[in-house]
Amino acid sequence: MDTKKIHLKGITWNHSRGYTPMVATAQRFSELYPNVVITWEKRSLQAFADEPINELAKRYDLLVIDHPWAGFAGKNKVILPLEEHLPKTFLVELEENTVGRSHTSYSSNGHQWALAIDAATPVAASRPDILQDRKIELPKTYDDLLALAKQGLAIMPGIPQDTLMNFYMMCCTLGEDVCMHPDRVVSKEIGIQALQMLRELAVEMDPRIFNWNPIHVYEAMTQTDNYAYCPWAYGYTNYSRNGYARTLLHFHDMVDIKGFGKAISTLGGTGLAVSASTNEMETAMKYVAYVGSEACQKTVFFDNGGQPGHRKAWTDSHTNNITSDFFKNTLPTLDRAFLRPRYNGHMYFQDRAGLPIKEYMMAGGNENIVLDKLNALYEKSLKE
């Protein structure tokens, strides 16, 4: 029997969806392998999106990461390529059971840099009790949404990171993916229309949204009775579970945008990676495989607040019964979600491009100037 004590350290993000499932899986793994101790630490949601993983990889064996870092990882090799250490049959099974493009989102330069243990994209959320009391139907179209916003009942996240993701969403839905050309983020025609539609909604909403991320939005929807609907924010299954918040939210697919079809939101979620600096590669890989497995994703991971990345967890009756069909209702949204650019310099753009969009949504202005600012940031990011 192996009695050598192995201690792994991991870093994740500070929310019940990000932290508690990692602690629970670490505890269960240590029961299966008593010589292994895994300690998880947490950082803020903003730091999760922004802090370079090369610094984290020096201090931690295990990293929960955002998929736009895949390009950086591919170039700098600060985390390990999983296909060199995990069974091919296991990775094929995960690829076949991906939620949308979640599995692919962590691949770059011909390697798989993380496992998609958590799947998310902006989806719609509602307070069905408020809508029922006011005899209001769930919005089906952009015009329905605008009408609800004019009643003061709709909110959406408005911090720079989320305004950028929603700008991507509008552009994609209107027919043009972003950052596909070397000289522009998006065409002026589509970019102007996307900006105008986002501002048209924002001016009808509580101005506090510009300090709110999706968690703040969901807290406002559940801790007060002021808001009945959010058209798009990264989904959090926690708020659809009894006992987590003051009242339940229901989650849905999104509205039709001006006849272009239901909104195509911007894929999020998280992946579990192994640092290239770890001294316990074999054990770390064994843990990663455990967390990413169907059995763990549907039970220990989900039961402790996790939002699984395995498709069979999304179609499972157990997970849906507990979450008012969160997974069943939003799976179509995940399956059509837009995969963000992942070239090495895109994080430079992502960290900066949301602010001019937010400022425009708050105060209005010249859309061409906003697009010029985005194009300048984009051009610089391609040189990073």
C-alpha positions in Angstrom: 0.0 0.0 0.0 1.3 3.4 -1.0 1.8 5.5 2.2 3.5 8.5 0.7 1.5 11.6 1.4 0.7 13.7 -1.7 -0.5 17.2 -1.3 -2.0 19.1 -4.3 -3.1 22.7 -4.3 -5.8 24.1 -6.6 -7.2 27.5 -7.4 -10.8 28.1 -8.5 -13.3 31.0 -8.3 -15.3 32.3 -5.4 -18.8 31.2 -5.8 -20.9 28.2 -4.6 -20.8 27.0 -8.2 -17.0 27.3 -8.5 -15.7 26.4 -5.0 -17.9 23.9 -3.2 -18.0 21.2 -5.9 -14.2 21.3 -6.0 -13.9 20.9 -2.3 -16.5 18.1 -2.4 -14.7 16.2 -5.2 -11.4 16.7 -3.4 -12.8 15.2 -0.2 -14.3 12.2 -2.0 -11.0 11.7 -4.0 -9.0 11.6 -0.7 -11.4 9.0 0.6 -10.7 6.9 -2.5 -7.0 7.6 -2.2 -6.2 8.2 1.5 -2.6 9.2 0.8 -3.8 12.3 -1.2 -4.8 15.6 0.2 -6.2 18.3 -2.2 -6.6 21.9 -0.9 -8.6 24.3 -2.9 -8.3 28.1 -2.7 -10.5 30.7 -4.4 -10.3 34.1 -6.1 -12.9 36.6 -7.2 -14.9 36.2 -10.4 -13.1 39.2 -12.0 -9.7 37.8 -11.1 -10.8 34.5 -12.6 -11.4 36.2 -15.9 -8.3 38.5 -15.8 -5.4 37.0 -13.8 -2.8 35.4 -16.1 -2.6 31.7 -15.6 1.2 31.6 -16.0 1.5 33.2 -12.6 -1.1 30.9 -11.0 0.6 27.8 -12.6 3.7 28.6 -10.6 1.8 28.3 -7.3 -0.8 25.7 -7.9 -1.0 22.1 -9.2 -4.6 22.4 -10.4 -6.3 25.4 -12.0 -9.9 26.1 -12.9 -9.6 28.4 -15.9 -11.6 30.4 -18.4 -11.4 29.0 -22.0 -10.0 32.1 -23.7 -6.8 31.3 -21.9 -6.4 28.2 -24.1 -4.5 30.1 -26.8 -2.1 31.6 -24.2 -1.7 28.1 -22.8 -1.0 26.7 -26.2 1.8 29.2 -26.9 3.4 29.3 -23.4 2.9 25.7 -22.2 2.2 26.7 -18.6 -0.3 23.8 -18.3 0.0 20.3 -19.4 -1.6 18.8 -22.6 -4.1 16.4 -21.3 -4.1 14.1 -24.3 -0.5 13.1 -23.5 -1.6 11.8 -20.0 -5.2 10.7 -20.1 -6.7 7.8 -22.0 -7.8 8.6 -25.6 -11.0 6.7 -25.1 -11.9 8.9 -22.1 -11.2 12.1 -24.1 -13.2 10.8 -27.0 -16.1 10.1 -24.7 -16.0 13.6 -23.3 -15.9 15.1 -26.8 -18.9 13.1 -27.8 -20.8 14.3 -24.7 -19.8 17.9 -24.8 -22.3 20.6 -24.0 -22.2 22.9 -27.1 -18.6 23.5 -27.9 -17.4 23.4 -24.3 -14.9 20.6 -24.9 -13.4 22.2 -28.0 -13.1 25.5 -26.2 -10.1 24.2 -24.2 -8.2 22.9 -27.2 -5.5 24.9 -29.0 -2.4 24.2 -31.0 -3.5 20.6 -31.4 -3.7 19.9 -27.7 -6.4 19.6 -25.1 -5.4 22.0 -22.2 -8.4 21.4 -19.8 -11.5 19.4 -19.3 -14.8 21.2 -19.5 -16.1 20.4 -16.0 -18.6 23.3 -16.1 -20.7 24.6 -19.0 -22.4 27.9 -19.2 -23.6 30.6 -21.5 -25.9 33.6 -21.1 -29.5 32.4 -20.8 -32.8 34.0 -19.8 -34.1 33.9 -16.2 -37.4 34.7 -14.7 -39.4 35.1 -11.6 -42.5 33.1 -12.6 -44.4 34.2 -9.5 -44.1 37.9 -10.4 -45.0 37.3 -14.1 -48.0 35.2 -13.0 -49.2 37.8 -10.5 -49.1 40.5 -13.1 -50.6 38.3 -15.8 -47.5 38.8 -18.1 -46.4 36.0 -20.5 -42.7 35.1 -20.8 -41.2 37.3 -23.5 -40.7 35.6 -26.8 -39.3 38.4 -28.9 -37.0 41.4 -28.6 -40.1 43.7 -28.7 -41.7 41.7 -25.9 -38.5 42.2 -23.9 -38.3 45.9 -24.6 -41.9 46.3 -23.4 -41.1 44.4 -20.2 -38.0 46.7 -19.7 -40.2 49.8 -20.1 -42.3 48.5 -17.2 -39.1 48.4 -15.0 -39.3 44.6 -14.7 -36.2 43.6 -16.7 -32.5 43.8 -15.8 -29.3 42.5 -17.3 -25.6 42.6 -16.2 -23.8 45.7 -17.2 -20.2 45.5 -16.1 -17.6 45.7 -19.0 -17.0 42.0 -19.2 -20.7 41.2 -19.6 -21.4 44.2 -22.0 -18.7 42.8 -24.3 -20.1 39.3 -24.2 -23.6 40.7 -25.0 -22.2 42.8 -27.8 -20.7 39.6 -29.2 -24.1 37.9 -28.8 -26.0 40.7 -30.7 -23.5 40.7 -33.6 -23.6 36.9 -33.9 -27.4 36.8 -33.8 -27.6 39.6 -36.4 -25.5 37.4 -38.7 -21.8 38.2 -38.2 -19.3 36.5 -35.8 -16.8 38.9 -34.2 -13.0 39.1 -34.7 -13.1 37.1 -37.9 -11.2 39.6 -40.0 -7.7 41.1 -39.3 -8.8 44.7 -39.7 -12.1 44.9 -37.8 -14.0 43.4 -34.9 -17.3 43.5 -36.9 -18.7 45.4 -39.8 -20.1 48.9 -39.1 -23.6 48.0 -40.1 -23.9 45.1 -37.7 -21.8 46.8 -35.0 -24.0 49.9 -35.0 -27.2 47.9 -34.9 -25.9 45.8 -32.0 -24.8 48.8 -30.0 -28.1 50.6 -30.6 -30.2 47.6 -29.5 -28.2 47.1 -26.3 -28.5 50.8 -25.4 -32.2 50.8 -26.2 -32.7 48.2 -23.6 -30.3 49.6 -21.0 -31.9 53.1 -20.8 -35.1 51.4 -19.6 -33.3 49.5 -16.9 -32.2 50.2 -13.3 -28.9 52.1 -13.8 -27.3 50.0 -11.0 -27.0 47.2 -13.6 -23.7 48.9 -14.7 -22.2 47.7 -11.4 -23.7 44.3 -11.6 -22.3 41.0 -12.9 -24.7 38.0 -13.4 -24.4 37.0 -9.7 -25.5 40.5 -8.7 -28.4 40.3 -11.1 -29.6 37.0 -9.7 -29.2 38.2 -6.2 -31.3 41.3 -7.0 -34.0 39.1 -8.6 -34.2 36.7 -5.7 -33.6 39.1 -2.7 -36.2 41.6 -3.9 -39.4 41.5 -5.8 -38.5 44.3 -8.1 -37.5 42.4 -11.2 -39.2 39.6 -13.1 -36.9 38.9 -16.0 -33.3 38.9 -17.2 -32.9 38.4 -20.9 -29.3 37.2 -20.9 -26.8 36.5 -18.2 -24.5 33.6 -17.6 -26.7 30.9 -16.1 -26.3 29.8 -12.5 -28.2 26.6 -11.7 -27.8 27.4 -7.9 -30.6 29.9 -8.1 -33.0 27.3 -9.4 -32.5 25.0 -6.4 -34.6 25.1 -3.3 -33.0 26.7 -0.3 -30.1 28.5 -2.1 -31.8 31.9 -2.4 -34.9 33.6 -0.9 -37.0 32.5 -3.9 -36.5 30.4 -7.0 -35.6 31.5 -10.5 -36.6 29.6 -13.6 -34.2 29.6 -16.5 -35.1 29.5 -20.2 -33.9 29.8 -23.8 -33.7 33.3 -25.1 -35.9 35.6 -27.1 -36.0 36.0 -30.9 -34.0 39.0 -32.0 -35.8 40.9 -34.8 -36.6 37.8 -36.8 -33.0 36.6 -36.8 -33.9 33.7 -34.5 -33.2 33.1 -30.8 -30.1 35.0 -29.5 -26.7 33.3 -30.0 -25.0 34.0 -26.7 -21.3 33.8 -25.9 -20.0 30.5 -24.5 -18.5 30.5 -21.0 -18.0 27.8 -18.4 -14.8 26.6 -16.8 -12.1 24.0 -17.4 -9.9 22.0 -15.1 -6.2 22.1 -16.0 -2.9 20.7 -14.5 0.0 23.0 -14.0 3.2 22.2 -15.9 5.1 22.9 -12.7 3.4 20.2 -10.6 5.5 17.6 -9.0 2.6 15.2 -8.8 1.5 14.9 -12.4 0.1 11.4 -12.2 -2.1 12.0 -9.2 -3.3 15.4 -10.6 -4.3 13.7 -13.8 -6.1 11.0 -11.9 -8.1 13.6 -10.0 -8.9 15.6 -13.2 -10.2 12.4 -14.8 -12.4 11.7 -11.8 -13.9 15.2 -11.7 -14.6 15.1 -15.5 -16.2 11.7 -15.5 -19.9 11.2 -16.1 -20.4 9.5 -12.7 -18.9 12.4 -10.8 -20.4 15.1 -12.9 -24.0 13.8 -12.3 -23.6 13.2 -8.6 -20.8 14.6 -6.3 -20.0 17.5 -8.5 -23.6 18.5 -9.2 -25.0 17.7 -5.8 -22.5 20.1 -4.2 -23.5 23.1 -6.3 -21.6 22.4 -9.5 -22.9 23.1 -13.0 -21.6 20.1 -15.0 -19.9 20.2 -18.3 -20.9 16.6 -19.2 -23.9 16.4 -21.5 -25.3 13.3 -19.8 -25.6 15.4 -16.6 -27.6 18.0 -18.5 -30.1 15.4 -19.8 -30.3 13.5 -16.5 -33.6 13.4 -14.7 -32.0 13.8 -11.2 -30.3 17.1 -12.1 -33.3 18.5 -13.9 -35.8 17.5 -11.1 -33.8 19.5 -8.6 -33.4 22.6 -10.8 -36.8 23.1 -12.3 -35.5 21.8 -15.6 -32.6 24.3 -15.8 -30.5 22.0 -17.9 -33.3 20.7 -20.2 -34.6 24.3 -20.8 -31.2 25.9 -21.5 -29.4 23.1 -23.4 -30.5 24.5 -26.8 -28.9 27.8 -25.9 -25.6 26.1 -25.0 -25.6 24.1 -28.2 -25.8 27.1 -30.5 -23.5 29.4 -28.4 -20.7 31.3 -30.0 -17.1 30.2 -29.2 -15.1 33.3 -28.3 -11.8 34.0 -30.1 -8.9 32.2 -28.3 -5.8 33.6 -30.1 -2.9 34.3 -27.8 -3.6 38.1 -27.5 -7.4 38.0 -27.2 -7.3 38.5 -23.4 -5.8 41.9 -24.0 -8.8 42.8 -26.1 -11.3 41.1 -23.8 -10.0 43.0 -20.7 -10.4 46.4 -22.3 -13.1 46.3 -25.0 -16.1 46.2 -22.7 -15.6 49.6 -21.2 -16.3 51.7 -24.3 -19.4 49.6 -24.9 -20.6 50.1 -21.3 -20.0 53.9 -21.5 -22.0 54.0 -24.7 -24.8 52.0 -23.2 -24.9 54.4 -20.2 -24.6 57.8 -22.0 -25.1 57.2 -25.7 -22.8 58.8 -28.3 -21.4 58.1 -31.7 -21.4 54.4 -32.5 -18.7 54.8 -35.1 -16.3 56.2 -32.4 -17.1 53.2 -30.2 -16.3 50.8 -33.1 -13.1 52.7 -33.9 -12.0 52.2 -30.3 -12.8 48.5 -30.5 -10.9 48.1 -33.7 -7.8 49.9 -32.3 -7.8 47.5 -29.3 -8.3 44.5 -31.6 -5.4 45.5 -33.8 -3.2 45.8 -30.8 -4.3 42.5 -29.4 -3.3 40.8 -32.6 0.3 41.9 -32.0 0.3 40.8 -28.3 
